């Protein structure tokens, strides 16, 4: 899935997928010209993901555990 720092989910060719947010900073929506020098942190609070697998069912619950102001310091490019 990669390392995206943001929750997203969908179904591609009948295969469901989901990514989790980060417990640090959240990434902004991807842009075509994304580089480390142009990266900007999204103003969203850190989250945890709880995954429950029961029989043939998968449930993902995203849990915000603090306010956005308590997240990590944004990436500085250094």
N, CA, C and O atoms as a MOPAC input file, in Angstrom:
PM7 MOZYME 1SCF
protein

 N      0.81100 1    -1.20100 1     0.00000 1
 C      0.00000 1     0.00000 1     0.00000 1
 C      0.84900 1     1.25700 1     0.00000 1
 O      0.40500 1     2.30300 1    -0.47300 1
 N      2.03400 1     1.17300 1     0.51100 1
 C      2.83900 1     2.37300 1     0.59100 1
 C      2.72400 1     3.02200 1     1.95300 1
 O      2.18800 1     2.43000 1     2.89000 1
 N      3.21600 1     4.20600 1     2.05800 1
 C      3.29800 1     4.91800 1     3.32300 1
 C      2.66900 1     6.28500 1     3.09800 1
 O      3.34300 1     7.21600 1     2.65700 1
 N      1.36200 1     6.41000 1     3.40200 1
 C      0.65200 1     7.61600 1     2.98200 1
 C      0.24200 1     8.57100 1     4.10100 1
 O     -0.13000 1     9.70800 1     3.80900 1
 N      0.29400 1     8.16000 1     5.36600 1
 C     -0.06200 1     9.02800 1     6.49300 1
 C     -1.44200 1     9.64800 1     6.35300 1
 O     -1.64700 1    10.78800 1     6.77000 1
 N     -2.38100 1     8.93300 1     5.78200 1
 C     -3.75700 1     9.42200 1     5.71700 1
 C     -4.69400 1     8.23700 1     5.51200 1
 O     -4.36200 1     7.30100 1     4.78400 1
 N     -5.86400 1     8.27300 1     6.15000 1
 C     -6.80800 1     7.17800 1     5.98600 1
 C     -7.51600 1     7.26900 1     4.63500 1
 O     -7.99800 1     8.33400 1     4.24800 1
 N     -7.57200 1     6.16300 1     3.93400 1
 C     -8.33900 1     6.09900 1     2.69800 1
 C     -8.71700 1     4.63800 1     2.44700 1
 O     -8.05700 1     3.72300 1     2.94000 1
 N     -9.76900 1     4.43400 1     1.68600 1
 C    -10.19800 1     3.07200 1     1.36000 1
 C    -10.96100 1     3.10000 1     0.04100 1
 O    -11.48100 1     4.13300 1    -0.38100 1
 N    -11.01000 1     1.93800 1    -0.59400 1
 C    -11.71100 1     1.81000 1    -1.86500 1
 C    -11.72000 1     0.33600 1    -2.23100 1
 O    -11.25200 1    -0.50800 1    -1.46700 1
 N    -12.25100 1     0.03700 1    -3.39300 1
 C    -12.24100 1    -1.31200 1    -3.94700 1
 C    -11.73000 1    -1.20200 1    -5.37900 1
 O    -12.26300 1    -0.43000 1    -6.17600 1
 N    -10.70700 1    -1.96500 1    -5.70000 1
 C    -10.15300 1    -1.98100 1    -7.05300 1
 C    -10.24400 1    -3.40300 1    -7.57900 1
 O     -9.70500 1    -4.33000 1    -6.97300 1
 N    -10.91900 1    -3.57600 1    -8.69600 1
 C    -11.09700 1    -4.89800 1    -9.30900 1
 C    -11.62700 1    -5.91500 1    -8.30000 1
 O    -11.19400 1    -7.06700 1    -8.28200 1
 N    -12.57300 1    -5.47800 1    -7.45500 1
 C    -13.19600 1    -6.36900 1    -6.48400 1
 C    -12.38000 1    -6.62700 1    -5.22800 1
 O    -12.79700 1    -7.41000 1    -4.37500 1
 N    -11.22400 1    -5.98300 1    -5.09900 1
 C    -10.36300 1    -6.18000 1    -3.92900 1
 C    -10.40900 1    -4.92100 1    -3.06500 1
 O     -9.95800 1    -3.85700 1    -3.49000 1
 N    -10.95700 1    -5.04300 1    -1.84400 1
 C    -10.99200 1    -3.87300 1    -0.96700 1
 C     -9.62400 1    -3.59100 1    -0.35800 1
 O     -8.83500 1    -4.50700 1    -0.12300 1
 N     -9.35200 1    -2.31300 1    -0.10600 1
 C     -8.11400 1    -1.94200 1     0.57700 1
 C     -8.39300 1    -0.76800 1     1.50600 1
 O     -9.37300 1    -0.04300 1     1.33600 1
 N     -7.52400 1    -0.59600 1     2.47900 1
 C     -7.62700 1     0.54000 1     3.39300 1
 C     -6.23400 1     0.89200 1     3.89300 1
 O     -5.39900 1     0.01200 1     4.10100 1
 N     -5.98900 1     2.17700 1     4.08400 1
 C     -4.75200 1     2.63000 1     4.70800 1
 C     -5.13600 1     3.34400 1     5.99400 1
 O     -6.28100 1     3.76300 1     6.16200 1
 N     -4.19100 1     3.47900 1     6.88200 1
 C     -4.43800 1     4.14400 1     8.15400 1
 C     -3.75100 1     5.49800 1     8.16800 1
 O     -2.78300 1     5.72600 1     7.44300 1
 N     -4.25900 1     6.38400 1     8.99100 1
 C     -3.57600 1     7.63600 1     9.23200 1
 C     -2.35000 1     7.35700 1    10.08400 1
 O     -2.02600 1     6.19900 1    10.34700 1
 N     -1.68200 1     8.38700 1    10.50900 1
 C     -0.46700 1     8.22800 1    11.28900 1
 C     -0.68700 1     8.65800 1    12.73100 1
 O     -1.59600 1     9.43100 1    13.03200 1
 N      0.15800 1     8.14600 1    13.61400 1
 C      0.09900 1     8.59200 1    15.00600 1
 C      0.91400 1     9.86500 1    15.19200 1
 O      0.98800 1    10.39700 1    16.29900 1
 N      1.52100 1    10.35200 1    14.12700 1
 C      2.25200 1    11.62700 1    14.15900 1
 C      1.47900 1    12.62100 1    13.30500 1
 O      0.33000 1    12.92700 1    13.62300 1
 N      2.06500 1    13.13000 1    12.24200 1
 C      1.38400 1    14.09200 1    11.38500 1
 C      0.64100 1    13.37900 1    10.26200 1
 O      0.96400 1    12.24300 1     9.91500 1
 N     -0.35100 1    14.05200 1     9.70100 1
 C     -1.11100 1    13.51900 1     8.57400 1
 C     -0.64100 1    14.18600 1     7.29000 1
 O     -0.36600 1    15.38600 1     7.27100 1
 N     -0.55300 1    13.42500 1     6.24300 1
 C     -0.13300 1    13.97100 1     4.95000 1
 C     -1.32400 1    14.62300 1     4.25500 1
 O     -2.47200 1    14.22000 1     4.44000 1
 N     -1.03100 1    15.60700 1     3.47800 1
 C     -2.07000 1    16.26400 1     2.67800 1
 C     -2.45100 1    15.36000 1     1.50200 1
 O     -1.76800 1    14.37700 1     1.21500 1
 N     -3.53000 1    15.70200 1     0.84000 1
 C     -3.93600 1    14.95400 1    -0.35400 1
 C     -2.78500 1    14.99000 1    -1.35200 1
 O     -2.19900 1    16.04900 1    -1.57500 1
 N     -2.44700 1    13.83800 1    -1.96100 1
 C     -1.29600 1    13.80600 1    -2.89000 1
 C     -1.45700 1    14.80400 1    -4.03200 1
 O     -2.55600 1    15.05800 1    -4.52500 1
 N     -0.33000 1    15.34700 1    -4.42300 1
 C     -0.27500 1    16.25000 1    -5.57900 1
 C      0.65700 1    15.63200 1    -6.61300 1
 O      1.51700 1    14.81800 1    -6.27700 1
 N      0.48700 1    16.01600 1    -7.84700 1
 C      1.32500 1    15.41900 1    -8.89500 1
 C      2.79400 1    15.81800 1    -8.77300 1
 O      3.66900 1    15.06200 1    -9.19300 1
 N      3.08000 1    16.98500 1    -8.20800 1
 C      4.47200 1    17.45100 1    -8.13000 1
 C      5.01500 1    17.38400 1    -6.70200 1
 O      5.77700 1    18.26200 1    -6.29700 1
 N      4.64500 1    16.37300 1    -5.94500 1
 C      5.04700 1    16.26400 1    -4.54100 1
 C      6.53600 1    15.94700 1    -4.42100 1
 O      7.03200 1    15.01300 1    -5.05200 1
 N      7.24100 1    16.72700 1    -3.61100 1
 C      8.64700 1    16.46500 1    -3.28800 1
 C      8.83800 1    16.76300 1    -1.80800 1
 O      7.95900 1    17.36000 1    -1.18500 1
 N      9.97000 1    16.35900 1    -1.23300 1
 C     10.23200 1    16.67700 1     0.17200 1
 C     10.28100 1    18.18400 1     0.39600 1
 O      9.90600 1    18.66000 1     1.46700 1
 N     10.73100 1    18.92500 1    -0.58100 1
 C     10.81000 1    20.38000 1    -0.43700 1
 C      9.43500 1    21.04900 1    -0.49200 1
 O      9.26100 1    22.13700 1     0.05800 1
 N      8.45600 1    20.41600 1    -1.14800 1
 C      7.13300 1    21.02700 1    -1.26700 1
 C      6.09300 1    20.38400 1    -0.34100 1
 O      4.92100 1    20.76100 1    -0.37700 1
 N      6.51300 1    19.41100 1     0.49400 1
 C      5.57600 1    18.72400 1     1.38100 1
 C      4.96400 1    19.68700 1     2.39600 1
 O      5.67100 1    20.48600 1     3.01100 1
 N      3.65200 1    19.60500 1     2.56500 1
 C      2.95300 1    20.38600 1     3.58000 1
 C      2.07700 1    19.45600 1     4.39200 1
 O      1.31700 1    18.66500 1     3.83400 1
 N      2.18000 1    19.54800 1     5.70500 1
 C      1.39600 1    18.71500 1     6.60100 1
 C     -0.06900 1    19.11600 1     6.55800 1
 O     -0.38600 1    20.30500 1     6.56000 1
 N     -0.95900 1    18.14600 1     6.52000 1
 C     -2.39200 1    18.43500 1     6.60100 1
 C     -2.73400 1    18.81900 1     8.03600 1
 O     -2.14700 1    18.28200 1     8.97600 1
 N     -3.65300 1    19.71900 1     8.21100 1
 C     -4.05300 1    20.15200 1     9.55100 1
 C     -5.13500 1    19.21400 1    10.08200 1
 O     -6.29000 1    19.60400 1    10.25300 1
 N     -4.73300 1    17.97300 1    10.33700 1
 C     -5.63300 1    16.94900 1    10.86700 1
 C     -4.95600 1    16.28700 1    12.04700 1
 O     -3.73300 1    16.15600 1    12.07800 1
 N     -5.74600 1    15.87200 1    13.01300 1
 C     -5.21200 1    15.28400 1    14.23500 1
 C     -4.64700 1    13.88100 1    13.98800 1
 O     -5.10000 1    13.17900 1    13.08400 1
 N     -3.65900 1    13.47500 1    14.79000 1
 C     -3.13500 1    12.10600 1    14.71300 1
 C     -4.23600 1    11.09300 1    15.02000 1
 O     -5.19500 1    11.40700 1    15.72500 1
 N     -4.09600 1     9.88400 1    14.49200 1
 C     -5.10500 1     8.83900 1    14.68900 1
 C     -4.46000 1     7.47800 1    14.83900 1
 O     -3.32300 1     7.24300 1    14.43100 1
 N     -5.23100 1     6.60100 1    15.43700 1
 C     -4.89400 1     5.17900 1    15.49100 1
 C     -5.95000 1     4.43700 1    14.69300 1
 O     -7.06500 1     4.93100 1    14.52300 1
 N     -5.60900 1     3.26200 1    14.20600 1
 C     -6.58700 1     2.41600 1    13.54800 1
 C     -6.70400 1     1.10600 1    14.30300 1
 O     -5.70100 1     0.45900 1    14.60100 1
 N     -7.93000 1     0.72100 1    14.60900 1
 C     -8.19400 1    -0.56300 1    15.26100 1
 C     -8.86300 1    -1.45600 1    14.23000 1
 O     -9.90500 1    -1.10900 1    13.67500 1
 N     -8.25800 1    -2.60600 1    13.98000 1
 C     -8.76500 1    -3.53400 1    12.97300 1
 C     -9.30400 1    -4.76300 1    13.67800 1
 O     -8.59800 1    -5.39900 1    14.46000 1
 N    -10.56300 1    -5.09900 1    13.39900 1
 C    -11.18900 1    -6.29000 1    13.96400 1
 C    -11.51000 1    -7.22900 1    12.81500 1
 O    -12.23500 1    -6.86800 1    11.88800 1
 N    -10.95600 1    -8.45800 1    12.88500 1
 C    -11.22700 1    -9.47700 1    11.87200 1
 C    -12.01100 1   -10.58300 1    12.56300 1
 O    -11.52300 1   -11.22400 1    13.49300 1
 N    -13.23600 1   -10.79300 1    12.09000 1
 C    -14.13600 1   -11.75000 1    12.71900 1
 C    -14.84800 1   -12.52700 1    11.61600 1
 O    -15.62000 1   -11.96400 1    10.84000 1
 N    -14.57500 1   -13.83400 1    11.55900 1
 C    -15.11400 1   -14.67500 1    10.49000 1
 C    -14.67600 1   -14.08800 1     9.15000 1
 O    -13.47500 1   -13.96300 1     8.91000 1
 N    -15.60400 1   -13.72800 1     8.27800 1
 C    -15.23600 1   -13.16500 1     6.97800 1
 C    -15.39100 1   -11.64400 1     6.96200 1
 O    -15.36600 1   -11.03500 1     5.89300 1
 N    -15.54900 1   -11.02900 1     8.12700 1
 C    -15.77000 1    -9.58600 1     8.21100 1
 C    -14.53600 1    -8.86400 1     8.73200 1
 O    -13.88000 1    -9.32200 1     9.66800 1
 N    -14.23300 1    -7.73500 1     8.11500 1
 C    -13.13500 1    -6.88200 1     8.56800 1
 C    -13.72500 1    -5.50300 1     8.86000 1
 O    -14.39200 1    -4.90700 1     8.01400 1
 N    -13.46800 1    -5.00800 1    10.07000 1
 C    -13.93600 1    -3.68500 1    10.46500 1
 C    -12.72600 1    -2.86100 1    10.86400 1
 O    -11.88400 1    -3.31700 1    11.63700 1
 N    -12.63900 1    -1.63700 1    10.33100 1
 C    -11.55800 1    -0.72400 1    10.69900 1
 C    -12.19000 1     0.50000 1    11.34400 1
 O    -13.06000 1     1.14800 1    10.76200 1
 N    -11.74200 1     0.80200 1    12.54700 1
 C    -12.22100 1     1.99400 1    13.24700 1
 C    -11.05000 1     2.94400 1    13.40900 1
 O    -10.00500 1     2.56800 1    13.94100 1
 N    -11.22500 1     4.18800 1    12.94600 1
 C    -10.19300 1     5.20500 1    13.07200 1
 C    -10.46300 1     5.99700 1    14.34500 1
 O    -11.56000 1     6.52600 1    14.52600 1
 N     -9.47500 1     6.08300 1    15.22500 1
 C     -9.64900 1     6.74800 1    16.51300 1
 C     -8.72800 1     7.95700 1    16.64000 1
 O     -7.50500 1     7.81800 1    16.60700 1
 N     -9.31100 1     9.12600 1    16.78400 1
 C     -8.52900 1    10.33200 1    17.05300 1
 C     -8.25400 1    10.36900 1    18.54700 1
 O     -9.19000 1    10.31100 1    19.34500 1
 N     -6.98600 1    10.46600 1    18.94100 1
 C     -6.64800 1    10.39600 1    20.36000 1
 C     -6.16200 1    11.71600 1    20.94100 1
 O     -5.90800 1    11.79600 1    22.14300 1
 N     -6.02700 1    12.74200 1    20.12700 1
 C     -5.69200 1    14.06600 1    20.64300 1
 C     -6.05300 1    15.11000 1    19.59000 1
 O     -6.40300 1    14.77100 1    18.45900 1
 N     -5.96500 1    16.35500 1    19.96700 1
 C     -6.25300 1    17.46200 1    19.06300 1
 C     -5.09500 1    17.65700 1    18.08600 1
 O     -3.97400 1    17.23400 1    18.36800 1
 N     -5.34700 1    18.28000 1    16.96200 1
 C     -4.31100 1    18.51800 1    15.95300 1
 C     -3.13600 1    19.31200 1    16.51500 1
 O     -2.00700 1    19.13100 1    16.05800 1
 N     -3.36600 1    20.17700 1    17.48300 1
 C     -2.28800 1    20.99200 1    18.03900 1
 C     -1.31100 1    20.18200 1    18.88100 1
 O     -0.24400 1    20.68700 1    19.23100 1
 N     -1.64700 1    18.94000 1    19.21500 1
 C     -0.76400 1    18.09200 1    20.01600 1
 C      0.04400 1    17.11000 1    19.16200 1
 O      0.80900 1    16.31200 1    19.70100 1
 N     -0.11800 1    17.16000 1    17.84900 1
 C      0.63300 1    16.27700 1    16.96100 1
 C      2.10700 1    16.68400 1    16.88800 1
 O      2.54000 1    17.64100 1    17.53000 1
 N      2.84800 1    15.94400 1    16.10200 1
 C      4.28100 1    16.23700 1    15.93600 1
 C      4.49200 1    17.55800 1    15.22700 1
 O      3.59800 1    18.05300 1    14.54000 1
 N      5.65500 1    18.11900 1    15.39100 1
 C      6.05700 1    19.31900 1    14.67500 1
 C      6.12000 1    18.99400 1    13.18900 1
 O      6.65600 1    17.94600 1    12.82800 1
 N      5.60100 1    19.84100 1    12.31800 1
 C      5.62300 1    19.56700 1    10.88200 1
 C      7.03500 1    19.33100 1    10.35100 1
 O      8.00800 1    19.84300 1    10.90600 1
 N      7.13700 1    18.56600 1     9.29200 1
 C      8.39100 1    18.30900 1     8.61700 1
 C      9.00100 1    19.62400 1     8.16100 1
 O      8.31400 1    20.44800 1     7.55700 1
 N     10.26200 1    19.82900 1     8.43800 1
 C     10.89000 1    21.12300 1     8.12500 1
 C     11.70200 1    21.11500 1     6.83500 1
 O     12.17600 1    22.16400 1     6.39700 1
 N     11.86900 1    19.94000 1     6.21900 1
 C     12.64700 1    19.85700 1     5.00000 1
 C     14.14000 1    19.78000 1     5.24800 1
 O     14.92300 1    19.73000 1     4.29900 1
 N     14.54900 1    19.77000 1     6.52000 1
 C     15.98400 1    19.72100 1     6.85300 1
 C     16.43800 1    18.31700 1     7.14100 1
 O     17.61300 1    18.09600 1     7.43700 1

